[in-house]
Amino acid sequence: MHNFETIFQNPILSTSLLACFSAQGLKAIIELFRNGPVNLRYLVTTGGMPSSHSALVGALATGVGLTVGWNSPEFAIASLFAVVVMYDAAGVRQAAGTQAKILNQILDEFFHDGHHLNQERLKELLGHTPFQVFAGLAWGVGISVLALPVF
């Protein structure tokens, strides 16, 4: 059990999680200003501004670079992992969200005359725009640079 407790004493992990969760909170605040009433679903959903996945991996790579060194193999691994996650968020998941939106529109038009579809609508907000990914990355890097010395 002692080894499990030391996981939470890892400053890079703590900083990365702080970046992720604070980006999710920021996402809810931004939606509050955009659309009015607080929607707590933004605290746990994917998509939106900023990308919490990008914040997480940006803080992770920055934390590794600051702690272990910018020319270390660990930084290379963390950086490449970050690129894959951010590419997925802005590329693959964004495309899947666009396809879901189109499919939902087709189904709405097809079943507009009272027919019923026994299926939930597809989730449309899956990925991020490149700007949302960049904003999440910047948030994560900033959190890591500011918070890592504290942990």
C-alpha positions as CSV (number, residue, x, y, z in Angstrom):
1,M,0.0,0.0,0.0
2,H,2.9,2.3,0.6
3,N,3.9,2.3,-3.0
4,F,0.4,3.2,-4.1
5,E,0.5,6.3,-1.8
6,T,3.7,7.5,-3.4
7,I,2.0,7.8,-6.8
8,F,0.2,10.9,-5.5
9,Q,3.5,12.4,-4.4
10,N,4.7,12.6,-8.0
11,P,4.9,16.3,-8.8
12,I,4.7,15.8,-12.6
13,L,1.5,13.6,-12.2
14,S,0.0,16.1,-9.8
15,T,0.7,19.1,-12.0
16,S,-0.6,17.3,-15.1
17,L,-3.9,16.4,-13.3
18,L,-4.2,19.9,-12.1
19,A,-3.9,21.2,-15.6
20,C,-6.5,18.7,-16.9
21,F,-9.1,19.4,-14.2
22,S,-8.6,23.1,-14.2
23,A,-9.1,23.1,-18.0
24,Q,-12.3,21.2,-17.5
25,G,-13.4,23.8,-15.0
26,L,-12.4,26.6,-17.3
27,K,-14.4,24.9,-20.1
28,A,-17.6,25.2,-17.8
29,I,-16.8,28.8,-17.1
30,I,-16.4,29.7,-20.8
31,E,-19.7,28.0,-21.6
32,L,-21.4,29.9,-18.8
33,F,-20.3,33.2,-20.4
34,R,-21.2,31.9,-23.9
35,N,-24.6,30.3,-23.3
36,G,-25.9,31.6,-19.9
37,P,-26.9,29.1,-17.3
38,V,-24.3,26.8,-15.8
39,N,-24.2,23.4,-17.4
40,L,-22.3,21.0,-15.2
41,R,-22.1,18.4,-18.0
42,Y,-19.1,20.5,-19.3
43,L,-17.1,19.3,-16.3
44,V,-17.1,15.7,-17.6
45,T,-17.6,15.9,-21.4
46,T,-15.2,15.8,-24.3
47,G,-14.8,18.6,-26.8
48,G,-15.1,22.3,-26.1
49,M,-12.7,25.1,-25.2
50,P,-10.0,24.5,-24.1
51,S,-8.9,20.9,-24.7
52,S,-8.3,19.3,-21.3
53,H,-6.5,16.4,-23.0
54,S,-4.1,18.8,-24.6
55,A,-3.7,20.5,-21.2
56,L,-2.9,17.2,-19.6
57,V,-0.3,16.1,-22.1
58,G,1.2,19.6,-22.5
59,A,1.7,19.8,-18.7
60,L,3.1,16.2,-18.7
61,A,5.7,16.9,-21.4
62,T,6.6,20.3,-19.9
63,G,7.0,18.8,-16.4
64,V,9.2,16.0,-17.8
65,G,11.3,18.5,-19.7
66,L,11.7,20.8,-16.6
67,T,12.5,17.9,-14.3
68,V,14.5,15.4,-16.2
69,G,15.8,17.5,-19.0
70,W,14.8,18.7,-22.5
71,N,17.2,16.3,-24.2
72,S,16.2,13.2,-22.2
73,P,14.5,10.1,-23.6
74,E,11.6,10.7,-21.2
75,F,10.9,14.1,-22.6
76,A,11.0,12.7,-26.2
77,I,8.5,10.0,-25.2
78,A,6.2,12.5,-23.4
79,S,6.4,14.9,-26.3
80,L,5.5,12.3,-28.9
81,F,2.7,11.0,-26.7
82,A,1.4,14.6,-26.5
83,V,1.5,15.0,-30.3
84,V,-0.5,11.8,-30.8
85,V,-3.1,12.8,-28.3
86,M,-3.5,16.3,-29.7
87,Y,-3.6,15.0,-33.3
88,D,-6.4,12.6,-32.3
89,A,-8.3,15.4,-30.5
90,A,-8.2,17.8,-33.5
91,G,-8.2,15.3,-36.3
92,V,-9.9,11.9,-35.7
93,R,-12.3,12.9,-33.0
94,Q,-13.2,16.2,-34.7
95,A,-14.0,14.3,-37.9
96,A,-16.1,11.8,-36.0
97,G,-18.1,14.7,-34.4
98,T,-18.7,16.2,-37.8
99,Q,-20.0,12.9,-39.1
100,A,-22.3,12.5,-36.1
101,K,-23.7,15.9,-36.7
102,I,-24.4,15.1,-40.4
103,L,-26.0,11.8,-39.5
104,N,-28.2,13.4,-36.9
105,Q,-29.4,16.0,-39.5
106,I,-30.1,13.2,-42.0
107,L,-32.1,11.3,-39.4
108,D,-34.0,14.4,-38.3
109,E,-35.0,15.0,-41.9
110,F,-35.8,11.4,-42.6
111,F,-38.0,11.0,-39.6
112,H,-39.6,14.4,-39.5
113,D,-43.1,13.2,-40.3
114,G,-43.7,11.4,-37.0
115,H,-41.7,8.2,-37.4
116,H,-39.8,7.2,-34.3
117,L,-36.2,6.0,-34.2
118,N,-35.3,3.7,-31.3
119,Q,-31.8,5.1,-30.9
120,E,-30.3,8.0,-29.1
121,R,-28.8,10.8,-31.1
122,L,-25.1,10.5,-31.8
123,K,-22.8,12.7,-29.7
124,E,-21.6,15.6,-31.9
125,L,-19.1,17.3,-29.6
126,L,-16.3,14.8,-29.6
127,G,-13.2,16.6,-30.7
128,H,-11.6,20.0,-30.8
129,T,-10.7,22.7,-33.3
130,P,-7.0,23.3,-33.7
131,F,-7.4,26.5,-31.7
132,Q,-9.0,24.6,-28.8
133,V,-6.1,22.2,-28.9
134,F,-3.6,25.0,-28.9
135,A,-5.3,26.8,-26.1
136,G,-5.3,23.5,-24.0
137,L,-1.6,23.0,-24.8
138,A,-0.8,26.6,-23.7
139,W,-2.9,26.1,-20.5
140,G,-1.1,22.9,-19.7
141,V,2.4,24.4,-20.3
142,G,1.5,27.5,-18.2
143,I,0.2,25.4,-15.3
144,S,3.3,23.2,-15.4
145,V,5.7,26.1,-15.4
146,L,3.9,27.9,-12.6
147,A,2.8,24.9,-10.4
148,L,5.6,22.4,-10.7
149,P,8.0,24.4,-8.4
150,V,5.1,24.4,-5.8
151,F,4.7,20.6,-5.8
